[in-house]
Amino acid sequence: MLEQIVKPLLSWYDGHARVLPWRENRSPYRIWVSEIMLQQTRVEAVKPYFERFLKALPDVAALAKCPEDELLKLWEGLGYYNRVRNMQKAAQMLMEEYKGQFPEDYKKLLLLPGIGHYTAGAIGSIAFGLRVPAVDGNVLRVVSRVKASYEDILKQSVKTAMEEEVQKIIPADRAGDFNQALMELGATVCVPNGKARCSECPLSFTCQAYQKGLVEELPKKKGKKERRLEKRTVLVLREGERVAIRKRPKKGLLAGLYELPNIEGHLGEEEILSQLKAWGFAPLRIQPLADAKHIFSHVEWQMIGYVVSLEEMDDMDSQKEGMFFIDAKETEEKYPIPAAFAAYARYMDIVLGQEKYEER
């Protein structure tokens, strides 16, 4: 059944492929950066990040030696910061073992930090023409529907089996185009949540889900575990034109990033004022802020916030509780703050990630 999709899919791709910055050439570095950025992030959101990242770090050598804060600032707003940390580790490995070049070998690509089967397949097939599959969520959805398969695509055994099926039909002369065509079809036509445009699909003639009226039922995914809920109180502490931030621990959620001071639980105004005095601050005014929430993969933060004006003191820069005060604009330019705090960063007169570029 899958053999029938090759020619019509490639013909469709030749006429419908989107013009994307990482498709301008088949540089393995550009493909790699784009694929890591595109994981769980929309194409339109990635475009400006990709262009800024490539301008600042145009090659493996530049990425390998980039200071961490600068690297994380370039990534600010994309989330999943361990991905870019792994990219730097991989870049350093490429410098040490391959003189800054990507190996034209699928198994060697898999040995690089942060590169799994999908990313190795994308780099290998698109940059080097290797007959290896690049099976992401889009491809799993397309194949499941074409076959009318009810297998759980979140199971590794199912994904591995589909990778093997796809590999058998990859044309030797257009491996990269074929993989991109499958992904493109899933991203633009064979989309999820009841929005599939089957009338525009080049594979509808052989798609079993379409012919049997099962498109909205597939693919099957086992229900995910419920996220753990955490209540937090976020503080925007202002001393004149300066605001307080602190660096998170090197391990754990949002490791090594900068954050607004926050406390576990939902605290009232009197509790906050008491805590600030215990930390050695002299609060002048406190104002409650709007509630906010941020969803991570396994955790949901339910946040309340306060902006607090503090009296200037001689020892203000002594880093109480790991906090230090800096000019708000300096925070925006130099210190990577995760999007989890975006709702409250506005009260520091700054915006984070892509938003700060859109407002200028």
SEBA-796367 format. One line per 3 residues: number of its first residue (from 1); their letters; for each residue y, z, x of N, C-alpha, C, O. Coordinates in steps of 0.02 Angstrom, whole numbers. Layout:
% SEBA-796367
NUM) A) Y:Z:X:Y:Z:X:Y:Z:X:Y:Z:X | ...;
% end
This chain:
% SEBA-796367
1) MLE) -61:0:41:0:0:0:63:0:43:110:-38:29 | 65:43:95:125:49:136:139:-15:176:196:-30:192 | 86:-52:193:96:-114:232:142:-163:195:177:-203:226;
4) QIV) 141:-159:128:180:-206:88:256:-193:92:295:-237:74 | 275:-135:117:347:-118:115:386:-143:175:447:-145:173 | 351:-164:228:384:-178:292:436:-234:286:495:-223:300;
7) KPL) 415:-293:266:461:-350:264:518:-341:214:576:-352:231 | 503:-321:151:560:-312:104:608:-257:125:668:-261:112 | 581:-205:156:624:-150:178:671:-173:233:731:-159:231;
10) LSW) 645:-208:283:687:-233:338:738:-284:313:795:-285:336 | 717:-327:267:763:-376:238:820:-341:202:878:-360:208 | 803:-289:164:854:-250:128:901:-216:178:962:-216:169;
13) YDG) 874:-187:230:914:-151:281:963:-199:315:1020:-180:328 | 941:-259:329:985:-307:363:1048:-321:321:1100:-338:349 | 1043:-314:256:1100:-328:214:1136:-267:187:1190:-274:157;
16) HAR) 1107:-207:197:1136:-148:166:1148:-89:214:1172:-37:192 | 1132:-97:276:1141:-41:324:1215:-21:327:1259:-63:335 | 1227:43:322:1296:67:327:1321:60:399:1283:63:447;
19) VLP) 1386:49:405:1418:46:471:1434:118:491:1477:151:461 | 1400:143:541:1407:213:563:1422:214:638:1397:173:675 | 1463:262:660:1485:263:730:1427:268:780:1432:241:835;
22) WRE) 1373:301:761:1317:308:809:1273:246:809:1225:243:848 | 1288:198:766:1250:135:767:1287:81:806:1263:24:809 | 1344:98:835:1383:48:871:1345:23:933:1352:-35:952;
25) NRS) 1307:66:963:1261:45:1016:1201:91:1015:1200:141:980 | 1150:74:1053:1087:112:1050:1080:160:1108:1025:171:1134 | 1136:190:1129:1134:240:1182:1093:300:1158:1107:327:1105;
28) PYR) 1044:321:1198:1003:379:1176:1045:443:1168:1029:485:1127 | 1098:449:1208:1140:508:1202:1175:509:1134:1176:561:1101 | 1204:454:1114:1239:450:1050:1190:461:992:1206:495:944;
31) IWV) 1131:431:997:1081:440:944:1061:514:940:1057:542:885 | 1050:545:996:1030:615:999:1083:660:967:1067:702:924 | 1146:652:988:1200:694:961:1204:685:885:1209:734:848;
34) SEI) 1202:624:862:1208:612:790:1150:642:751:1161:672:698 | 1090:635:777:1032:660:740:1033:736:735:1014:764:683 | 1054:770:787:1058:843:784:1113:864:735:1103:911:696;
37) MLQ) 1170:829:736:1224:845:690:1205:832:617:1226:868:572 | 1165:780:606:1149:759:538:1096:803:504:1084:796:444 | 1066:848:542:1017:892:511:1052:939:461:1091:982:481;
40) QTR) 1037:930:398:1064:970:343:1140:964:336:1173:1010:311 | 1168:908:358:1240:896:351:1251:824:328:1218:778:353 | 1297:814:282:1311:747:255:1340:700:307:1375:721:353;
43) VEA) 1325:636:300:1349:585:347:1425:586:352:1453:586:407 | 1460:588:295:1533:585:297:1563:646:332:1615:641:364 | 1530:703:325:1554:763:359:1543:759:434:1582:786:473;
46) VKP) 1490:725:454:1472:721:525:1518:674:564:1532:686:623 | 1540:620:533:1577:568:569:1634:596:613:1635:581:673 | 1680:636:587:1735:660:630:1710:707:685:1737:707:740;
49) YFE) 1659:748:669:1631:792:721:1601:750:778:1612:765:836 | 1565:698:759:1533:655:809:1585:624:855:1576:623:916 | 1638:598:825:1689:564:866:1725:613:912:1738:596:970;
52) RFL) 1739:673:888:1772:723:932:1725:746:987:1746:755:1045 | 1662:757:969:1613:780:1018:1604:729:1074:1604:746:1133 | 1598:665:1055:1588:613:1105:1650:603:1148:1645:586:1207;
55) KAL) 1709:614:1119:1770:607:1158:1775:663:1210:1794:651:1267 | 1756:724:1190:1760:781:1236:1702:781:1285:1710:799:1344 | 1643:762:1261:1582:764:1302:1547:696:1297:1500:689:1258;
58) PDV) 1569:648:1336:1545:579:1327:1475:565:1353:1446:512:1338 | 1446:611:1391:1380:597:1419:1342:662:1433:1368:717:1423 | 1281:655:1456:1237:711:1469:1268:759:1520:1265:820:1512;
61) AAL) 1297:731:1572:1326:773:1625:1382:818:1598:1386:877:1616 | 1425:790:1556:1480:829:1528:1454:884:1483:1480:940:1484 | 1404:870:1443:1375:920:1399:1342:976:1439:1347:1034:1422;
64) AKC) 1308:957:1493:1270:1006:1533:1316:1059:1563:1294:1117:1571 | 1377:1042:1580:1421:1089:1615:1478:1117:1571:1522:1151:1596 | 1477:1102:1507:1531:1124:1462:1529:1200:1453:1476:1227:1441;
67) PED) 1586:1235:1460:1588:1308:1447:1566:1323:1375:1580:1284:1330 | 1531:1379:1365:1501:1394:1301:1552:1398:1244:1541:1368:1191 | 1608:1433:1255:1657:1440:1201:1684:1372:1180:1695:1360:1121;
70) ELL) 1695:1328:1228:1721:1261:1213:1668:1221:1174:1685:1185:1127 | 1606:1228:1195:1551:1194:1161:1545:1216:1088:1539:1175:1043 | 1546:1282:1078:1539:1309:1010:1600:1292:968:1594:1282:907;
73) KLW) 1659:1287:999:1719:1268:961:1713:1196:936:1734:1181:880 | 1684:1152:976:1674:1083:955:1625:1079:896:1628:1034:854 | 1580:1128:893:1528:1130:841:1551:1170:780:1518:1168:728;
76) EGL) 1607:1204:785:1630:1250:732:1633:1215:664:1666:1163:657 | 1598:1244:615:1596:1216:548:1532:1180:532:1515:1170:474 | 1494:1160:584:1430:1126:572:1374:1176:560:1323:1159:529;
79) GYY) 1383:1237:585:1331:1288:575:1271:1277:620:1270:1231:661 | 1221:1321:613:1160:1316:653:1177:1308:728:1158:1259:759 | 1213:1357:754:1241:1350:821:1188:1349:876:1201:1325:931;
82) NRV) 1128:1373:862:1075:1369:912:1057:1296:927:1030:1281:980 | 1072:1252:880:1057:1181:892:1098:1154:951:1072:1119:994 | 1162:1171:951:1204:1145:1006:1190:1182:1071:1197:1153:1125;
85) RNM) 1170:1245:1066:1149:1280:1126:1086:1247:1156:1081:1238:1217 | 1039:1229:1113:979:1194:1137:996:1125:1165:965:1102:1213 | 1046:1093:1136:1068:1028:1163:1092:1036:1234:1076:995:1277;
88) QKA) 1130:1090:1247:1154:1100:1315:1096:1115:1363:1095:1091:1420 | 1048:1155:1340:989:1169:1382:952:1103:1397:929:1092:1454 | 945:1060:1346:912:996:1357:951:953:1406:922:920:1448;
91) AQM) 1018:953:1399:1060:914:1445:1052:938:1517:1048:898:1563 | 1049:1003:1525:1040:1031:1593:972:1012:1621:965:998:1681 | 921:1011:1578:854:990:1599:853:916:1617:821:896:1666;
94) LME) 889:876:1578:893:804:1593:928:792:1661:908:747:1698 | 979:833:1676:1013:826:1740:967:845:1798:965:813:1850 | 929:899:1787:886:924:1841:825:880:1853:804:869:1910;
97) EYK) 795:854:1799:731:819:1806:735:743:1801:691:708:1826 | 788:718:1769:792:646:1757:859:615:1777:875:559:1756 | 897:651:1818:962:626:1842:1009:607:1785:1047:559:1790;
100) GQF) 1004:644:1730:1049:633:1673:1027:578:1626:1064:561:1580 | 969:549:1637:945:495:1594:889:521:1548:852:567:1566 | 883:491:1489:829:509:1444:765:474:1465:766:414:1480;
103) PED) 709:510:1465:646:476:1482:625:429:1424:631:447:1366 | 600:371:1442:578:323:1391:505:338:1373:463:294:1376 | 493:400:1355:425:423:1342:427:475:1287:461:526:1294;
106) YKK) 392:463:1232:394:507:1173:373:578:1190:406:626:1170 | 319:586:1227:294:653:1243:342:690:1289:348:751:1283 | 375:655:1333:424:688:1377:486:708:1338:517:759:1353;
109) LLL) 505:668:1289:562:686:1247:547:751:1208:591:792:1199 | 485:759:1187:465:818:1150:470:882:1192:473:937:1164 | 470:876:1257:474:934:1301:545:960:1308:555:1015:1335;
112) LPG) 594:922:1285:664:944:1291:680:996:1238:658:989:1181 | 717:1049:1256:734:1102:1207:768:1074:1145:813:1032:1149 | 745:1096:1087:776:1077:1024:757:1009:997:782:989:945;
115) IGH) 713:974:1032:692:907:1009:621:911:982:573:924:1019 | 614:898:917:549:898:885:526:827:873:554:779:899 | 474:820:833:444:754:821:494:704:791:496:646:812;
118) YTA) 534:728:742:581:681:711:633:656:760:643:595:766 | 666:701:796:719:681:842:691:639:899:722:589:919 | 633:658:925:602:618:978:585:548:952:591:498:988;
121) GAI) 563:545:889:548:481:859:609:438:850:607:377:862 | 665:469:829:727:431:820:752:404:887:769:345:892 | 755:447:938:778:424:1003:731:372:1032:752:319:1056;
124) GSI) 666:387:1029:616:341:1058:616:273:1026:613:222:1060 | 620:271:960:616:206:925:682:168:926:682:108:938 | 737:202:914:802:168:909:828:148:978:852:92:987;
127) AFG) 825:194:1026:853:180:1092:806:138:1136:827:95:1174 | 740:152:1129:693:121:1176:642:75:1143:601:45:1178 | 643:69:1077:597:24:1043:525:47:1041:480:7:1032;
130) LRV) 513:112:1050:445:138:1050:418:138:978:455:152:931 | 354:123:970:323:123:903:302:194:886:243:211:885 | 352:235:872:340:305:853:379:319:789:434:292:780;
133) PAV) 353:360:744:386:373:680:443:423:688:443:465:733 | 492:418:643:546:467:638:548:488:564:585:459:524 | 510:539:548:500:558:478:542:619:461:525:675:482;
136) DGN) 596:609:424:638:664:401:627:673:326:581:643:297 | 669:713:294:662:726:223:669:663:181:635:655:131 | 714:617:202:722:555:166:659:513:167:638:485:116;
139) VLR) 628:509:225:567:469:232:509:500:193:470:465:161 | 504:566:196:452:600:158:458:586:83:409:577:48 | 521:584:59:533:571:-12:513:499:-29:479:487:-80;
142) VVS) 533:451:12:516:381:-1:441:371:-2:414:341:-49 | 407:395:49:334:385:54:298:420:-3:251:393:-32 | 319:481:-20:288:517:-75:293:478:-140:246:475:-179;
145) RVK) 351:447:-152:361:410:-214:323:344:-213:293:324:-263 | 325:309:-157:288:246:-153:214:257:-168:182:217:-201 | 187:312:-142:116:327:-151:101:368:-214:43:377:-232;
148) ASY) 155:392:-247:146:439:-303:104:499:-281:57:520:-315 | 123:526:-222:86:582:-194:114:648:-218:175:659:-218 | 70:693:-239:90:759:-261:80:812:-207:83:872:-221;
151) EDI) 67:790:-146:58:838:-92:125:871:-74:177:839:-77 | 121:934:-54:180:973:-37:209:950:30:178:960:82 | 268:918:28:296:890:90:323:943:138:341:926:194;
154) LKQ) 325:1005:116:346:1058:161:288:1083:205:299:1120:252 | 228:1062:189:170:1080:230:168:1036:293:176:975:288 | 159:1067:350:157:1029:412:100:979:413:108:924:440;
157) SVK) 43:997:383:-14:951:382:2:887:343:-20:833:362 | 40:894:289:60:836:249:109:793:288:103:732:288 | 157:826:320:206:788:359:172:751:416:187:692:429;
160) TAM) 125:784:450:89:752:505:50:691:481:50:639:513 | 17:698:423:-21:642:395:24:583:378:6:525:389 | 84:598:351:131:544:334:158:511:398:169:451:399;
163) EEE) 169:551:450:191:522:513:139:472:539:156:418:564 | 76:490:533:22:446:556:19:383:514:7:328:541 | 30:389:449:30:330:405:87:283:422:79:222:425;
166) VQK) 146:313:432:205:272:447:196:237:515:215:179:522 | 168:272:563:161:242:630:119:179:627:132:131:664 | 70:177:584:24:119:580:61:56:558:39:1:574;
169) IIP) 116:63:521:149:4:494:214:-14:530:248:-62:510 | 233:24:581:295:10:617:288:-56:654:243:-64:695 | 332:-104:641:328:-168:677:350:-161:750:401:-129:764;
172) ADR) 311:-189:795:324:-180:867:392:-206:888:423:-179:934 | 416:-259:855:479:-289:877:541:-258:845:597:-273:865 | 531:-213:794:590:-183:760:576:-110:742:590:-89:686;
175) AGD) 549:-74:789:530:-4:775:590:38:753:586:74:704 | 645:33:790:704:73:775:735:53:708:755:96:668 | 738:-12:695:767:-35:631:724:-12:573:750:6:520;
178) FNQ) 658:-14:582:613:6:527:623:80:511:628:98:452 | 625:122:562:635:193:549:702:206:516:707:246:469 | 753:172:540:820:181:510:821:155:439:856:183:396;
181) ALM) 785:101:425:783:73:358:752:122:309:777:131:253 | 697:154:329:666:204:286:713:262:272:720:284:215 | 747:285:324:794:341:315:853:319:272:876:357:229;
184) ELG) 877:259:283:934:233:245:918:226:171:958:242:128 | 858:203:157:837:195:88:835:263:53:857:270:-4 | 809:314:88:806:381:59:874:413:51:885:453:6;
187) ATV) 920:394:96:987:424:94:1032:392:42:1079:424:17 | 1020:328:26:1068:293:-17:1039:267:-83:1077:256:-130 | 974:258:-87:944:230:-148:891:277:-177:895:296:-236;
190) CVP) 842:295:-138:787:338:-161:807:411:-153:773:450:-119 | 862:429:-185:892:495:-176:860:546:-223:827:527:-272 | 869:611:-209:836:663:-249:875:682:-312:926:652:-329;
193) NGK) 849:732:-346:883:765:-403:898:718:-461:952:722:-491 | 852:673:-476:859:631:-534:911:576:-529:932:548:-579 | 932:560:-467:985:511:-459:962:447:-424:1002:406:-404;
196) ARC) 896:440:-418:869:380:-384:891:316:-420:891:313:-481 | 910:266:-380:933:202:-408:876:151:-401:880:104:-362 | 826:161:-441:765:120:-435:778:46:-448:744:3:-420;
199) SEC) 827:30:-490:841:-40:-505:868:-77:-444:866:-139:-442 | 893:-40:-394:920:-71:-333:871:-68:-275:886:-92:-220 | 813:-39:-286:767:-25:-232:723:-85:-215:693:-115:-260;
202) PLS) 719:-104:-152:678:-161:-132:603:-146:-134:562:-191:-126 | 585:-83:-146:515:-64:-147:489:-49:-217:432:-28:-225 | 531:-60:-268:510:-43:-336:449:-83:-358:411:-61:-401;
205) FTC) 439:-143:-327:382:-185:-347:315:-153:-329:263:-169:-358 | 316:-106:-281:253:-75:-260:255:2:-266:205:35:-251 | 311:29:-288:319:102:-292:280:130:-351:296:116:-409;
208) QAY) 229:170:-337:187:197:-389:224:248:-433:211:252:-493 | 268:287:-403:306:335:-443:351:300:-493:357:322:-550 | 382:245:-472:425:206:-518:383:175:-574:403:178:-632;
211) QKG) 328:146:-557:288:111:-606:254:160:-655:238:141:-712 | 243:221:-633:210:271:-676:259:320:-708:239:367:-743 | 324:310:-695:375:354:-724:375:424:-695:388:472:-731;
214) LVE) 360:430:-630:354:496:-599:409:510:-548:406:559:-512 | 459:467:-545:509:473:-492:543:541:-490:552:570:-437 | 560:567:-549:595:632:-551:549:690:-535:574:745:-520;
217) ELP) 485:681:-537:437:734:-522:422:740:-447:398:791:-424 | 437:688:-410:417:685:-339:478:681:-294:530:655:-315 | 473:706:-231:414:737:-201:406:809:-222:452:840:-249;
220) KKK) 346:836:-209:331:905:-225:348:950:-165:333:934:-108 | 381:1006:-182:396:1056:-130:378:1124:-157:395:1142:-213 | 344:1163:-116:328:1231:-136:393:1271:-137:436:1262:-94;
223) GKK) 400:1315:-186:461:1355:-192:475:1396:-130:429:1425:-100 | 538:1398:-110:557:1436:-51:566:1510:-69:577:1528:-127 | 561:1551:-18:572:1623:-28:645:1635:-48:690:1599:-26;
226) ERR) 656:1685:-89:724:1702:-108:762:1728:-48:734:1763:-5 | 827:1711:-45:868:1735:10:881:1810:4:886:1837:-51 | 885:1842:61:904:1913:62:979:1919:51:1018:1883:83;
229) LEK) 999:1963:6:1070:1972:-9:1098:2028:34:1069:2082:39 | 1155:2016:65:1189:2067:105:1262:2073:81:1297:2023:75 | 1283:2134:69:1352:2146:50:1392:2164:113:1369:2204:154;
232) RTV) 1451:2133:120:1492:2146:179:1565:2151:158:1588:2118:111 | 1602:2192:195:1674:2198:186:1708:2169:247:1698:2193:303 | 1749:2118:237:1782:2082:291:1854:2105:296:1888:2112:246;
235) LVL) 1877:2116:358:1945:2141:369:1987:2091:408:1968:2068:461 | 2045:2075:380:2095:2037:417:2146:2088:441:2190:2110:403 | 2141:2107:503:2184:2158:532:2241:2125:569:2231:2088:617;
238) REG) 2303:2138:545:2362:2106:574:2407:2157:607:2421:2210:580 | 2428:2140:666:2478:2179:703:2533:2129:721:2528:2093:771 | 2585:2128:680:2637:2078:689:2608:2008:678:2580:1994:625;
241) ERV) 2615:1965:727:2589:1897:723:2518:1891:751:2489:1837:754 | 2491:1947:772:2424:1945:802:2371:1970:753:2385:2008:707 | 2309:1947:763:2254:1966:720:2195:1988:763:2190:1971:822;
244) AIR) 2152:2027:732:2094:2054:768:2033:2011:758:2017:1990:702 | 1998:1997:812:1932:1965:809:1886:2003:857:1909:2044:896 | 1822:1989:854:1775:2018:902:1717:1970:911:1705:1927:869;
247) KRP) 1682:1978:966:1625:1934:980:1561:1966:955:1549:2025:965 | 1520:1925:922:1456:1949:897:1406:1956:954:1415:1926:1007 | 1353:1995:943:1302:2004:995:1271:1937:1017:1276:1887:982;
250) KKG) 1241:1937:1076:1212:1876:1104:1149:1853:1068:1128:1796:1075 | 1119:1898:1028:1059:1880:992:1069:1894:917:1109:1936:898 | 1031:1858:876:1035:1869:805:1078:1818:770:1097:1767:800;
253) LLA) 1093:1830:707:1133:1784:666:1201:1772:696:1236:1819:715 | 1221:1709:702:1287:1689:729:1298:1717:799:1353:1738:816 | 1245:1717:839:1247:1748:906:1302:1717:949:1309:1656:954;
256) GLY) 1341:1762:981:1390:1741:1030:1453:1710:1002:1497:1689:1040 | 1460:1706:936:1521:1678:906:1571:1734:894:1555:1793:900 | 1632:1715:877:1684:1764:862:1689:1773:787:1676:1726:749;
259) ELP) 1707:1832:766:1709:1847:694:1769:1890:677:1799:1922:720 | 1785:1892:613:1831:1942:587:1793:2008:583:1733:2008:566 | 1825:2064:599:1790:2128:592:1761:2135:522:1795:2120:473;
262) NIE) 1700:2158:517:1670:2168:452:1622:2227:454:1595:2245:506 | 1610:2255:395:1570:2316:389:1517:2304:336:1531:2271:285 | 1458:2329:347:1404:2322:298:1421:2360:234:1446:2416:237;
265) GHL) 1407:2330:177:1422:2361:113:1489:2340:85:1529:2309:120 | 1502:2358:22:1566:2346:-10:1605:2412:-10:1587:2458:-46 | 1658:2415:29:1696:2477:36:1761:2473:-4:1791:2419:-10;
268) GEE) 1783:2529:-30:1846:2533:-66:1905:2542:-18:1895:2551:42 | 1966:2538:-45:2026:2541:-3:2029:2607:37:2044:2606:96 | 2015:2663:4:2019:2727:38:1967:2732:94:1981:2759:147;
271) EIL) 1908:2704:82:1856:2704:134:1877:2663:194:1865:2682:252 | 1909:2606:181:1932:2563:236:1987:2598:276:1985:2599:337 | 2035:2627:241:2090:2661:276:2063:2718:319:2085:2729:375;
274) SQL) 2015:2755:292:1985:2810:329:1948:2784:391:1952:2814:445 | 1913:2727:384:1876:2699:440:1924:2674:495:1911:2684:554 | 1978:2643:474:2027:2618:523:2058:2675:563:2068:2670:623;
277) KAW) 2073:2730:528:2101:2788:563:2050:2817:612:2068:2839:667 | 1987:2817:592:1934:2841:636:1928:2798:698:1909:2822:752 | 1943:2734:691:1941:2688:748:2004:2695:792:2008:2665:846;
280) GFA) 2052:2733:769:2113:2744:809:2171:2699:790:2220:2696:827 | 2167:2664:733:2222:2622:710:2267:2662:662:2247:2713:635 | 2328:2637:653:2374:2667:606:2391:2615:552:2437:2575:561;
283) PLR) 2354:2613:496:2366:2564:444:2431:2577:406:2447:2634:390 | 2468:2522:392:2531:2527:355:2522:2505:283:2546:2538:236 | 2489:2448:273:2479:2421:206:2410:2390:202:2384:2363:251;
286) IQP) 2380:2394:143:2315:2363:132:2318:2324:66:2344:2348:16 | 2289:2265:67:2290:2222:8:2221:2192:-1:2194:2161:45 | 2190:2200:-60:2124:2169:-72:2130:2093:-76:2180:2066:-100;
289) LAD) 2078:2060:-54:2075:1987:-55:2020:1964:-102:1980:2005:-127 | 2018:1900:-115:1969:1873:-162:1898:1881:-134:1888:1880:-73 | 1850:1888:-179:1780:1890:-158:1759:1821:-132:1788:1770:-149;
292) AKH) 1708:1822:-90:1682:1759:-63:1608:1768:-49:1583:1824:-44 | 1574:1712:-41:1504:1716:-20:1490:1660:29:1523:1608:29 | 1439:1671:71:1417:1618:116:1341:1620:120:1311:1673:126;
295) IFS) 1312:1561:114:1239:1556:113:1213:1529:179:1230:1474:200 | 1171:1569:211:1133:1547:270:1064:1525:246:1051:1526:185 | 1021:1504:291:956:1480:269:914:1535:235:879:1521:187;
298) HVE) 918:1596:260:876:1650:232:917:1710:207:888:1758:180 | 982:1707:215:1024:1764:198:1085:1739:160:1112:1686:174 | 1107:1778:111:1170:1764:76:1216:1823:85:1200:1879:66;
301) WQM) 1275:1810:113:1326:1862:119:1369:1862:56:1397:1810:37 | 1374:1919:24:1419:1928:-32:1476:1972:-7:1467:2031:7 | 1535:1942:0:1590:1974:36:1649:1993:-9:1667:1957:-55;
304) IGY) 1677:2051:7:1744:2068:-18:1787:2075:45:1761:2082:100 | 1853:2072:36:1895:2074:95:1961:2110:83:1983:2119:27 | 1991:2130:138:2058:2162:137:2098:2135:196:2072:2124:250;
307) VVS) 2162:2125:183:2208:2113:238:2247:2178:249:2274:2207:202 | 2249:2200:311:2280:2264:327:2333:2254:381:2318:2226:434 | 2394:2278:368:2447:2277:419:2442:2342:459:2437:2396:430;
310) LEE) 2443:2335:525:2435:2393:568:2499:2407:607:2535:2361:625 | 2512:2470:619:2569:2489:660:2553:2473:733:2497:2485:756 | 2602:2445:767:2591:2428:838:2586:2493:878:2625:2539:870;
313) MDD) 2536:2494:923:2524:2553:964:2518:2532:1037:2504:2475:1052 | 2530:2580:1081:2528:2565:1153:2459:2541:1176:2454:2500:1221 | 2406:2568:1146:2338:2551:1168:2306:2500:1122:2245:2499:1114;
316) MDS) 2346:2456:1091:2321:2408:1042:2269:2361:1074:2224:2338:1039 | 2276:2347:1138:2232:2299:1170:2174:2332:1207:2144:2302:1251 | 2158:2393:1188:2103:2429:1223:2035:2413:1194:1986:2445:1212;
319) QKE) 2031:2363:1149:1968:2339:1121:1928:2394:1086:1871:2409:1104 | 1959:2423:1036:1923:2471:994:1867:2435:957:1879:2382:927 | 1808:2463:959:1751:2435:924:1739:2362:942:1714:2323:901;
322) GMF) 1756:2343:1003:1746:2275:1025:1798:2226:1000:1794:2166:1015 | 1848:2249:963:1900:2205:936:1955:2194:987:1970:2238:1027 | 1986:2136:984:2046:2124:1023:2094:2081:981:2072:2043:938;
325) FID) 2158:2088:996:2210:2056:956:2238:1996:993:2256:2001:1052 | 2241:1941:959:2269:1881:989:2312:1844:937:2308:1857:877 | 2352:1797:961:2393:1756:918:2347:1714:873:2297:1686:897;
328) AKE) 2364:1709:809:2320:1674:761:2307:1602:783:2250:1579:777 | 2357:1567:807:2348:1497:827:2302:1492:887:2265:1443:894 | 2303:1542:930:2257:1543:987:2185:1548:963:2140:1517:992;
331) TEE) 2175:1586:910:2109:1592:880:2086:1524:855:2028:1505:864 | 2131:1488:823:2113:1423:795:2094:1373:848:2051:1330:837 | 2127:1377:906:2116:1327:957:2059:1344:1005:2025:1298:1030;
334) KYP) 2049:1408:1019:2004:1426:1074:1940:1462:1056:1890:1455:1090 | 1942:1500:1001:1885:1544:987:1844:1518:929:1871:1512:873 | 1780:1502:940:1738:1476:885:1721:1530:834:1686:1578:850;
337) IPA) 1745:1520:774:1732:1567:719:1691:1530:666:1712:1477:643 | 1634:1557:646:1591:1522:598:1622:1514:530:1666:1552:510 | 1599:1463:494:1626:1448:428:1614:1503:377:1645:1504:324;
340) AFA) 1569:1549:393:1557:1606:348:1621:1644:333:1628:1674:280 | 1669:1641:379:1731:1678:371:1789:1634:348:1847:1656:348 | 1775:1573:329:1828:1525:313:1874:1550:258:1935:1541:262;
343) AYA) 1846:1582:206:1887:1604:150:1938:1655:171:1992:1659:142 | 1923:1695:223:1968:1747:246:2011:1725:305:2063:1755:319 | 1988:1674:341:2028:1648:397:2095:1622:373:2144:1621:411;
346) RYM) 2098:1600:310:2162:1575:284:2215:1629:282:2275:1614:286 | 2194:1691:276:2242:1746:276:2265:1763:347:2308:1806:357 | 2235:1729:396:2259:1735:465:2305:1676:481:2328:1668:537;
349) DIV) 2319:1635:429:2359:1574:437:2324:1522:481:2357:1484:516 | 2258:1522:479:2220:1470:514:2167:1442:468:2150:1473:417 | 2141:1384:485:2083:1355:451:2032:1339:504:2048:1332:563;
352) LGQ) 1969:1332:482:1915:1325:529:1882:1256:523:1888:1222:472 | 1846:1237:576:1805:1178:575:1843:1115:555:1900:1105:576 | 1811:1073:514:1841:1010:495:1905:1018:456:1949:975:459;
355) EKY) 1913:1073:419:1972:1082:377:2037:1078:417:2087:1051:394 | 2035:1106:478:2098:1107:516:2121:1038:537:2180:1026:548 | 2073:990:542:2091:922:559:2115:884:497:2158:840:502;
358) EER) 2087:901:440:2107:867:378:2176:884:356:2209:844:323 | 2200:944:374:2266:966:351:2323:942:396:2382:952:380 | 2306:909:451:2358:887:497:2374:814:488:2417:787:523;
% end
